């Protein structure tokens, strides 16, 4: 089926391909109901920061000093204000930063509100950042409200190309199990019929 | 000679290990794993139409400050299910 995480992974891969070799970072997070305990707002921003410094030859000085400072204080993680400061500092040195977050509705409501608020602050403090968010319809209006202004909105629907792709895949899978059951004619017939049905709905 | 080789190796391992500790300290999340799984399972040209939408093009390519920085995609999980199952 066409799921939001497929769209998210497609957007992430496409942006990475298009911007290879440029000063551009494409950062991705997948929210997951089952991982909501550890997906706190500060861990989410930290997860983005990890990706932003990915591939750098060494750890940046400001991150290293924050780490050493925390070790002196008994090794706690960063608190949100310090995490944000580091994140904004790092992304401000990159020409363009795409932050892609899949299935925002799967976060705990409290984490979600804090995370969205901080994401909005990040786009204000670091104007080179762009946000890509996917969600179930139930909280779409909450997202629009939290982000202020007028974000771009696209409704995800399965178009005919999507349906044909899935059907082809499903038929190929069946054929692999029982090669004699499916002829090329029968396959094309099934796809044509299903697409006809889909367009009537 | 072999002594100095060992010394170099130890230093490199130390640097690598420190970097790993710092990254884990920043966040326990490892979202690239999930991304690789989803990417590998994606079928054919599914979802390509999103990339051609004018909203997507403005959002991704518009100069800073001239476009809204956020794009929201919403939909029911598993849209298109009714046609296929």
HADDOCK unambig.tbl for C-alpha pairs under 7 A between the chains (distance, minus, plus):
assign (segid A and resid 1 and name CA) (segid B and resid 78 and name CA) 4.85 0.50 0.50
assign (segid A and resid 1 and name CA) (segid B and resid 79 and name CA) 6.36 0.50 0.50
assign (segid A and resid 1 and name CA) (segid B and resid 80 and name CA) 6.25 0.50 0.50
assign (segid A and resid 1 and name CA) (segid B and resid 81 and name CA) 5.87 0.50 0.50
assign (segid A and resid 2 and name CA) (segid B and resid 78 and name CA) 5.17 0.50 0.50
assign (segid A and resid 2 and name CA) (segid B and resid 79 and name CA) 5.60 0.50 0.50
assign (segid A and resid 2 and name CA) (segid B and resid 80 and name CA) 6.64 0.50 0.50
assign (segid A and resid 3 and name CA) (segid B and resid 77 and name CA) 5.46 0.50 0.50
assign (segid A and resid 3 and name CA) (segid B and resid 78 and name CA) 4.82 0.50 0.50
assign (segid A and resid 3 and name CA) (segid B and resid 79 and name CA) 6.78 0.50 0.50
assign (segid A and resid 4 and name CA) (segid B and resid 77 and name CA) 6.64 0.50 0.50
assign (segid A and resid 5 and name CA) (segid B and resid 38 and name CA) 6.93 0.50 0.50
assign (segid A and resid 6 and name CA) (segid B and resid 38 and name CA) 6.43 0.50 0.50
assign (segid A and resid 6 and name CA) (segid B and resid 42 and name CA) 6.20 0.50 0.50
assign (segid A and resid 7 and name CA) (segid B and resid 47 and name CA) 5.90 0.50 0.50
assign (segid A and resid 9 and name CA) (segid B and resid 35 and name CA) 6.28 0.50 0.50
assign (segid A and resid 9 and name CA) (segid B and resid 38 and name CA) 6.51 0.50 0.50
assign (segid A and resid 9 and name CA) (segid B and resid 39 and name CA) 5.69 0.50 0.50
assign (segid A and resid 28 and name CA) (segid B and resid 31 and name CA) 6.86 0.50 0.50
assign (segid A and resid 29 and name CA) (segid B and resid 31 and name CA) 5.49 0.50 0.50
assign (segid A and resid 30 and name CA) (segid B and resid 31 and name CA) 6.50 0.50 0.50
assign (segid A and resid 43 and name CA) (segid B and resid 27 and name CA) 5.06 0.50 0.50
assign (segid A and resid 43 and name CA) (segid B and resid 28 and name CA) 6.96 0.50 0.50
assign (segid A and resid 43 and name CA) (segid B and resid 29 and name CA) 6.88 0.50 0.50
assign (segid A and resid 46 and name CA) (segid B and resid 26 and name CA) 5.06 0.50 0.50
assign (segid A and resid 46 and name CA) (segid B and resid 27 and name CA) 4.77 0.50 0.50
assign (segid A and resid 47 and name CA) (segid B and resid 27 and name CA) 5.32 0.50 0.50
assign (segid A and resid 47 and name CA) (segid B and resid 29 and name CA) 5.60 0.50 0.50
assign (segid A and resid 47 and name CA) (segid B and resid 30 and name CA) 6.91 0.50 0.50
assign (segid A and resid 50 and name CA) (segid B and resid 23 and name CA) 5.97 0.50 0.50
assign (segid A and resid 50 and name CA) (segid B and resid 26 and name CA) 6.80 0.50 0.50
assign (segid A and resid 59 and name CA) (segid B and resid 19 and name CA) 6.42 0.50 0.50
assign (segid A and resid 67 and name CA) (segid B and resid 22 and name CA) 6.66 0.50 0.50
assign (segid A and resid 77 and name CA) (segid B and resid 25 and name CA) 6.19 0.50 0.50
assign (segid A and resid 77 and name CA) (segid B and resid 26 and name CA) 6.91 0.50 0.50
assign (segid A and resid 123 and name CA) (segid B and resid 69 and name CA) 6.97 0.50 0.50
assign (segid A and resid 127 and name CA) (segid B and resid 64 and name CA) 6.40 0.50 0.50
assign (segid A and resid 128 and name CA) (segid B and resid 64 and name CA) 6.07 0.50 0.50
assign (segid A and resid 129 and name CA) (segid B and resid 69 and name CA) 6.91 0.50 0.50
assign (segid A and resid 130 and name CA) (segid B and resid 69 and name CA) 4.65 0.50 0.50
assign (segid A and resid 130 and name CA) (segid B and resid 70 and name CA) 5.87 0.50 0.50
assign (segid A and resid 131 and name CA) (segid B and resid 69 and name CA) 5.99 0.50 0.50
assign (segid A and resid 131 and name CA) (segid B and resid 70 and name CA) 4.55 0.50 0.50
assign (segid A and resid 131 and name CA) (segid B and resid 71 and name CA) 6.15 0.50 0.50
assign (segid A and resid 132 and name CA) (segid B and resid 70 and name CA) 5.98 0.50 0.50
assign (segid A and resid 132 and name CA) (segid B and resid 71 and name CA) 4.96 0.50 0.50
assign (segid A and resid 132 and name CA) (segid B and resid 72 and name CA) 6.03 0.50 0.50
assign (segid A and resid 133 and name CA) (segid B and resid 71 and name CA) 6.32 0.50 0.50
assign (segid A and resid 133 and name CA) (segid B and resid 72 and name CA) 4.86 0.50 0.50
assign (segid A and resid 133 and name CA) (segid B and resid 73 and name CA) 6.21 0.50 0.50
assign (segid A and resid 134 and name CA) (segid B and resid 72 and name CA) 5.70 0.50 0.50
assign (segid A and resid 134 and name CA) (segid B and resid 73 and name CA) 4.66 0.50 0.50
assign (segid A and resid 134 and name CA) (segid B and resid 74 and name CA) 5.55 0.50 0.50
assign (segid A and resid 135 and name CA) (segid B and resid 73 and name CA) 6.53 0.50 0.50
assign (segid A and resid 135 and name CA) (segid B and resid 74 and name CA) 4.91 0.50 0.50
assign (segid A and resid 135 and name CA) (segid B and resid 75 and name CA) 6.73 0.50 0.50
assign (segid A and resid 136 and name CA) (segid B and resid 74 and name CA) 5.47 0.50 0.50
assign (segid A and resid 136 and name CA) (segid B and resid 75 and name CA) 5.27 0.50 0.50
assign (segid A and resid 136 and name CA) (segid B and resid 76 and name CA) 5.48 0.50 0.50
assign (segid A and resid 136 and name CA) (segid B and resid 77 and name CA) 6.81 0.50 0.50
assign (segid A and resid 137 and name CA) (segid B and resid 74 and name CA) 5.51 0.50 0.50
assign (segid A and resid 137 and name CA) (segid B and resid 75 and name CA) 5.55 0.50 0.50
assign (segid A and resid 137 and name CA) (segid B and resid 76 and name CA) 6.51 0.50 0.50
assign (segid A and resid 140 and name CA) (segid B and resid 74 and name CA) 6.61 0.50 0.50
assign (segid A and resid 150 and name CA) (segid B and resid 68 and name CA) 6.74 0.50 0.50
assign (segid A and resid 151 and name CA) (segid B and resid 68 and name CA) 5.62 0.50 0.50
assign (segid A and resid 151 and name CA) (segid B and resid 70 and name CA) 4.97 0.50 0.50
assign (segid A and resid 151 and name CA) (segid B and resid 71 and name CA) 5.60 0.50 0.50
assign (segid A and resid 151 and name CA) (segid B and resid 72 and name CA) 6.94 0.50 0.50
assign (segid A and resid 152 and name CA) (segid B and resid 55 and name CA) 6.03 0.50 0.50
assign (segid A and resid 152 and name CA) (segid B and resid 70 and name CA) 6.20 0.50 0.50
assign (segid A and resid 152 and name CA) (segid B and resid 71 and name CA) 4.50 0.50 0.50
assign (segid A and resid 152 and name CA) (segid B and resid 72 and name CA) 6.12 0.50 0.50
assign (segid A and resid 153 and name CA) (segid B and resid 71 and name CA) 5.71 0.50 0.50
assign (segid A and resid 153 and name CA) (segid B and resid 72 and name CA) 4.79 0.50 0.50
assign (segid A and resid 153 and name CA) (segid B and resid 73 and name CA) 5.83 0.50 0.50
assign (segid A and resid 154 and name CA) (segid B and resid 72 and name CA) 6.31 0.50 0.50
assign (segid A and resid 154 and name CA) (segid B and resid 73 and name CA) 4.78 0.50 0.50
assign (segid A and resid 154 and name CA) (segid B and resid 74 and name CA) 6.55 0.50 0.50
assign (segid A and resid 155 and name CA) (segid B and resid 73 and name CA) 5.69 0.50 0.50
assign (segid A and resid 155 and name CA) (segid B and resid 74 and name CA) 5.14 0.50 0.50
assign (segid A and resid 155 and name CA) (segid B and resid 75 and name CA) 5.86 0.50 0.50
assign (segid A and resid 156 and name CA) (segid B and resid 73 and name CA) 6.31 0.50 0.50
assign (segid A and resid 156 and name CA) (segid B and resid 74 and name CA) 5.70 0.50 0.50
assign (segid A and resid 156 and name CA) (segid B and resid 75 and name CA) 4.84 0.50 0.50
assign (segid A and resid 157 and name CA) (segid B and resid 75 and name CA) 6.89 0.50 0.50
assign (segid A and resid 157 and name CA) (segid B and resid 79 and name CA) 6.07 0.50 0.50
assign (segid A and resid 158 and name CA) (segid B and resid 79 and name CA) 5.97 0.50 0.50
assign (segid A and resid 158 and name CA) (segid B and resid 80 and name CA) 5.16 0.50 0.50
assign (segid A and resid 161 and name CA) (segid B and resid 46 and name CA) 6.92 0.50 0.50
assign (segid A and resid 162 and name CA) (segid B and resid 45 and name CA) 6.84 0.50 0.50
assign (segid A and resid 162 and name CA) (segid B and resid 46 and name CA) 4.64 0.50 0.50
assign (segid A and resid 162 and name CA) (segid B and resid 47 and name CA) 6.37 0.50 0.50
assign (segid A and resid 165 and name CA) (segid B and resid 43 and name CA) 6.63 0.50 0.50
assign (segid A and resid 165 and name CA) (segid B and resid 44 and name CA) 5.80 0.50 0.50
assign (segid A and resid 165 and name CA) (segid B and resid 45 and name CA) 6.73 0.50 0.50
assign (segid A and resid 165 and name CA) (segid B and resid 46 and name CA) 6.49 0.50 0.50
assign (segid A and resid 166 and name CA) (segid B and resid 43 and name CA) 6.81 0.50 0.50
assign (segid A and resid 194 and name CA) (segid B and resid 83 and name CA) 6.93 0.50 0.50
assign (segid A and resid 198 and name CA) (segid B and resid 83 and name CA) 6.07 0.50 0.50
